[in-house]
């Protein structure tokens, strides 16, 4: 990974912050999904949940392995759209799952800023 050598925009956290934040976010996402599945089984919500997980996973590969910086901006926007839609579905069906994913949405907005900043600066 080239995070240590690329030019980063203002407010970029040190590299060690990312695994901490993502661990917390994945725990919250997992709890929210577990709670949701204990009460509901809407196939659309389940598909959106797994779709955003896959898009999220592929982001790191596109950004760090292939270094497709411009593409990852678009990919991040796709991820944001999926998460916003997931939050909408959670809000309609089970609000605790909605609230548990608010930090994820906030972090993704920040990640979008970082992704755009890295592209512009590099």
Secondary structure as UniProt FT lines:
FT   TURN            3..5
FT   TURN            10..11
FT   HELIX           15..39
FT   HELIX           43..60
FT   HELIX           61..65
FT   HELIX           69..93
FT   HELIX           95..100
FT   HELIX           102..121
//
